[in-house]
Every structure is written in C-alpha cells, then in structure tokens.
C-alpha cells in the first residue's frame, strides 16, 4: 500500500534515496504517476514552502528537499508524459545578462517543478534575445528573471522591451526577483509581478493561472 | 577644529564621540566606470579617486592594506589562461584540484567578489586534496608594507585589513559553491567535518598569531554571512565557535574585528553580536534586503559598530529623489545619538549610481550629523 505520508516526509527531510525508493514502490503498485505527484511530491513541497515562510526552513533545507523531490520526479516524468499529463504551467527562467549568480534562480526553478510546473532553465548570464527566442520556441506562461546586482538588473528592462518589440509581451507574463529588485522596479520596467522569494514566486504563478 | 576622517574612525572604534558622523563612501567601481566610459563629470576630470572623494567630502575606505602574504609549500599552482577563463591548478602529491574564473568584461567584475566558475571541491576525493593544501598553506607577515600603507592613507581614513573568511563560509562560497555545498554536507559528512577541523586548526596555529601580532588595529575577517545562506542554526554550529575564539584573541591585543555585511542579516543579528564582532562593515539595509537600520541598532546598540546604512540601490536613477531624501533623514533618526556608527554605502557606489546623491549625503551629514545626533 502506497504510503504517501512517508513519501512526503522523506521529501521534507531531503532523503533522496528514500524518496526514489518510495516513488518506485508506488509506481510498482500501479499507482498513477499523476496521483504520486499530487499526493506525495507536491504536498511535500507545499509544506517545505510553508516552513520557509515561517523561518523554520532556510535555503539549505529548501535546496536539499527540492533535490529529494527531483529524485522522485525523475522517475515520474516519463510516465506523466506517456499518460499525456500536462504541467500546471510552463516557465522560462534565467539569471540576466552579465550576472552569474544562480542560486535564487535555481531555487525558484526547483520550487516551480515541485509545484507541478514545467521549467525551461536558460542558466545564468542570459541575454535578452535568448529569453525572446525561448518565448518564441516554447510558448511559456511565464518568463522569470533573476539578478543579484544593481548593475545587471537593468537587463530585465531590456528583456521586457525586446519582448515588446518582438510582439510577444502580451503572450507571456514576466516575473522578476533578486536582492536589488523591488516591487517598484518591477512596475517601472513593465513586468507583471515581483517576488521576494521562491515560495512567493510559485504561489503567485499558481494564482495567476488559477491552478 | 574639525576632526580628520582618521580621527573620527578611531574615535568610533574606541567607542568615543567624534565631532560628527564619519562618512566614507566607496567610489572605486563608479570611478573606474567613468574612466572607462569617458563620462567623468567635468569637475572631476584629470583627478585621482582620492581627489574626487575629497571633493565629494567623503573619505578613503582604505581597504587595500595587507599584513601577510600567502605561501604554499609542497605543491604547485599552475595558472592557465584561455579565452574568457582563468584556471588555477593546484597540483599536490595527493591529487589536484582546479579553480576556474570568468574573465569576460561583462562579468569580469564579479571575480573581485570571489565568484569562481569552477570550484575546487566537486567530488568526495577532492576533500583530501584541499586538506593537503590547507596543511601546506603559510602566512608570511609583511608588516612594513602595512605600515607604509597606513602612512599613505594618512588622515583620509583608517585601514581595515582583509584577512580572509572562516573555514565554513570559505567552503560554501569558494571551495564547493553554495548550491552543491549543502548537498555535500549531506553526502560527504565525514569529509566535510574533517576538512572544517583541519582548516580551523591550521588557521589558529599559523594565521591568527600573524594577525594578532600585526600593527593593524582593524581586522576584516568573514564575508557575506546571510540569514538564508548561513541560517542561524548553521551559524551557531560552524561560525560562532571560530569567531568567539578569534575575537577574544584580537580583543586581548586591543584590536577590533569586523566582517563584510553586504547581505541580509535579519535573522542573524543576535548571532553576530554573540560571536564577538565589533563591526558590521558595508552593512546593507532595506529596501535592498529585509533588515532595517532600526532593527540592527536595537539588536546591537553600541556593541557592534555599523559601517554602512546607505544601500546602493537608493543612489540609482530608478529610486525616486523624494524617497532618497526620506530614507536619508530616517538614517539620522535611527542612529541618534550617533554612537557606534560610520555612514557608508553598501557595498559600493555603483557605476550607475547618481554621484549627485553622494554629494547630497555629504550635505546632510554636515547638516544633521554633528554629535550628538538628534532625532528629527
């Protein structure tokens, strides 16, 4: 009998091997991949997000839990695809041009995956035209950009402008984050939303897509 | 007669009252960018950075002094350059590891911030190599060089000498990289704990005496501790013991211990004080991070000197002028009566900063910064 409580706890505790073992056991029992995702992995990451919000967890614990979640997700992905399951939404994510800091971006990406989103990670030092190209080819629901430096955050504005020039701005929502980024800056550059942390970004994305 | 910047800083270190709030901005990034782009304002053209600082009525941050040189024995460091990347290969009898750094113009500045592209510890077997490197690292005093530097700084400031980082944070930032370091702590717990112990032992035996016996008065050790990346439980376990001991040693020699606080310290205020730090340098505040100047002053009082309080983002053209004024007036309210405080930009006046605002801060310091500072 599939023990979703145990699977959830293993993710929260960051135990990769145990998560893989419990996920495989659920698959072997014939549980649908979507059910394992919805009743095991996603609620676990929701709890991780709650613990982060109340300062019980910090980034190290989130990273370790997210890695464990990905261990299980890796087993489910081929089955989800074969079953024609659809992600809650699609996100193109990257750290902007000139900036190599990727921890925040990685964390947002992993939390989005834990929240049932498909994530296309463009990496760090991503030029505006690369974001534009990814929107053209992948038709995501969101472009999420991260910057840690006041000097590099200006590339976010340029990316928004290039999306406009390419006629894509109305087809995708733009989110921004990172230490120097503020709600005011988000509004000034014409982005759709700002989040101060990874859990906030996932929550906002879910709200906007009503999922 | 007005005090010099040096006198003001020394007064703060000695918990005495200077004539007014010391105000030391960090201009190198802004200055270098103007030299490079040819957009130096006419009034500063042909002037060196110290002359510009003088004209802006701020001081010299004096961070370029040193008291030791690092030397390795029993290993070889081979430097290799290829387009866009600089690699340092540490070749030892027990194996080799590589540090790689980006060299492109656009991200090149980040090298100064200690952001390697390739970290030396990537696998379990790399730990023993870095243990060997730690055990074969020596710190040769260069006190005369420091004395000359202090003399050259003169009355413009007071040297703060950078002496490294604690083993745990060095491991996170430089040896493994934040992301993977947390995984490594789970995947290689014995290797991690052993490396921390070896590095701490070597530094206590070889580095600490060199610092303690040096002519430097203000020691910078430790960088970028952050509520999220070094959360309270990790700070207490891996950082507090190191600094409790180091600060006690430095205090016994009449020295002060500072750390570079260009991060969000909201959840670490108590830990920083308990670890024995005398100063948080480049202390960054909201709206750039979540911690406020008021919160830090309430937590630290006169025990931990704050050098900072001006987050660089408020100098940006995108930050409204009226809010900049309101923020700065709030600073004087928060620091009253002004003890244990040095006004500074955290962590730099950036290439895109409005230099007029730096000058405006100088005006405000002259207007409101006279001791004792009164809340307004």
Interface residues (C-beta under 8 A of the other chain):
Chain A: X14 X55 X58 X59 X60 X63 X64 X67 X97 X98 X99 X100 X101 X102 X103 X106 X125 X149 X150 X151 X154 X179 X180 X182 X184 X185 X188 X196
Chain B: X102 X106 X107 X109 X110 X115 X117 X178 X179 X182 X183 X185 X186 X227 X228 X229 X231 X234 X264 X267 X287 X288 X289 X290 X312 X313 X316 X318 X319 X350 X351 X352
